[in-house]
Amino acid sequence: MNTLQNNLSFCAVFSALNRCARLVLVRGFLGAAMALMFCHAALALDINQANEAELDSIKGMGPSLSAKVITARSQGPFKDWSDLMQRVTGIRQNKARQFSEQGLTVNGQPFGAKP
């Protein structure tokens, strides 16, 4: 931690703060970064923008289902969740809810949201 503080001491803000305040500030930044990494809202992924690898990373999607999504999307973007469920076999209400809980959206909307 001393190395980090020494590296940050060149900054006028950090040099003006006492040791305790620096620790609090650094811990705050690290805590905020960790919160962003684990926050599901920060991980929202729109199905019309996602690539195959991003779709595969969704639990329950798998390579075959993500390939179906990309094939259907090549004919045009999905308008909403019902459009997605009509055009992609293998995605029904339970799957849509599961995917939405993991941060997947259609045009920025989670499953069950009113357009």
C-alpha positions as CSV (number, residue, x, y, z in Angstrom):
1,M,0.0,0.0,0.0
2,N,2.9,2.3,0.7
3,T,4.1,2.0,-2.9
4,L,0.7,3.0,-4.2
5,Q,0.6,6.0,-1.9
6,N,4.1,7.0,-2.9
7,N,3.2,6.7,-6.6
8,L,0.1,8.9,-6.0
9,S,1.9,11.5,-3.9
10,F,2.9,13.4,-7.0
11,C,-0.7,14.5,-7.3
12,A,-1.4,17.8,-5.5
13,V,-4.6,16.4,-4.0
14,F,-3.0,13.3,-2.5
15,S,0.0,15.3,-1.2
16,A,-2.3,17.6,0.6
17,L,-4.1,14.8,2.4
18,N,-2.8,13.1,5.5
19,R,-2.1,9.3,5.5
20,C,-5.4,8.3,6.9
21,A,-7.4,10.3,4.3
22,R,-5.4,8.9,1.5
23,L,-6.2,5.3,2.7
24,V,-9.9,6.1,2.8
25,L,-9.8,7.7,-0.6
26,V,-7.9,4.8,-2.2
27,R,-10.2,2.2,-0.5
28,G,-13.2,4.1,-1.7
29,F,-12.0,4.0,-5.3
30,L,-11.2,0.3,-5.1
31,G,-14.6,-0.3,-3.5
32,A,-16.4,1.6,-6.2
33,A,-14.6,-0.4,-8.9
34,M,-15.5,-3.7,-7.2
35,A,-19.2,-2.6,-7.0
36,L,-19.2,-1.8,-10.7
37,M,-17.8,-5.2,-11.6
38,F,-20.5,-7.1,-9.6
39,C,-23.4,-4.8,-10.3
40,H,-25.9,-6.5,-12.7
41,A,-27.1,-3.1,-14.0
42,A,-23.6,-2.2,-15.1
43,L,-23.5,-5.5,-17.1
44,A,-26.7,-4.8,-19.1
45,L,-26.3,-6.3,-22.6
46,D,-28.7,-5.5,-25.5
47,I,-29.4,-8.5,-27.7
48,N,-29.5,-6.4,-30.8
49,Q,-25.9,-5.2,-30.1
50,A,-24.3,-8.3,-28.5
51,N,-21.8,-10.4,-30.4
52,E,-21.7,-14.2,-30.3
53,A,-19.1,-14.4,-27.5
54,E,-21.2,-12.0,-25.3
55,L,-24.4,-14.0,-25.9
56,D,-22.5,-17.3,-25.1
57,S,-21.5,-15.8,-21.8
58,I,-25.1,-15.7,-20.6
59,K,-26.0,-18.7,-18.5
60,G,-28.5,-20.9,-20.3
61,M,-27.8,-19.4,-23.8
62,G,-25.1,-21.7,-25.2
63,P,-23.6,-21.7,-28.7
64,S,-26.5,-23.2,-30.6
65,L,-29.1,-20.7,-29.1
66,S,-26.8,-17.7,-29.6
67,A,-26.3,-18.8,-33.3
68,K,-30.1,-18.9,-33.7
69,V,-30.3,-15.4,-32.2
70,I,-27.7,-14.0,-34.6
71,T,-29.3,-15.7,-37.6
72,A,-32.7,-14.2,-36.7
73,R,-31.2,-10.8,-36.0
74,S,-29.6,-10.8,-39.4
75,Q,-33.1,-10.4,-40.8
76,G,-33.6,-7.2,-38.7
77,P,-33.3,-6.1,-35.1
78,F,-35.7,-7.4,-32.5
79,K,-38.4,-4.9,-31.6
80,D,-39.2,-6.3,-28.2
81,W,-39.2,-9.5,-26.1
82,S,-42.3,-11.0,-27.8
83,D,-40.6,-10.4,-31.2
84,L,-37.5,-12.2,-30.0
85,M,-39.6,-15.2,-28.6
86,Q,-41.5,-15.5,-31.9
87,R,-38.4,-15.5,-34.1
88,V,-36.0,-17.6,-32.0
89,T,-37.1,-21.1,-31.2
90,G,-35.9,-22.1,-27.7
91,I,-36.6,-18.8,-26.1
92,R,-39.9,-18.6,-24.2
93,Q,-41.1,-16.8,-21.1
94,N,-39.0,-18.7,-18.6
95,K,-35.8,-18.4,-20.6
96,A,-36.5,-14.7,-21.3
97,R,-37.0,-14.0,-17.6
98,Q,-33.8,-15.9,-16.8
99,F,-31.8,-14.0,-19.4
100,S,-33.3,-10.7,-18.3
101,E,-32.3,-11.3,-14.7
102,Q,-28.7,-11.7,-15.9
103,G,-28.9,-8.3,-17.6
104,L,-30.0,-9.1,-21.1
105,T,-32.3,-6.5,-22.7
106,V,-34.2,-6.0,-26.0
107,N,-33.9,-2.4,-27.1
108,G,-32.9,-1.5,-23.6
109,Q,-36.0,-3.1,-22.0
110,P,-35.9,-5.9,-19.5
111,F,-38.3,-8.8,-19.9
112,G,-41.8,-7.8,-18.6
113,A,-41.2,-4.0,-18.9
114,K,-43.9,-1.9,-20.6
115,P,-42.6,-0.4,-23.8
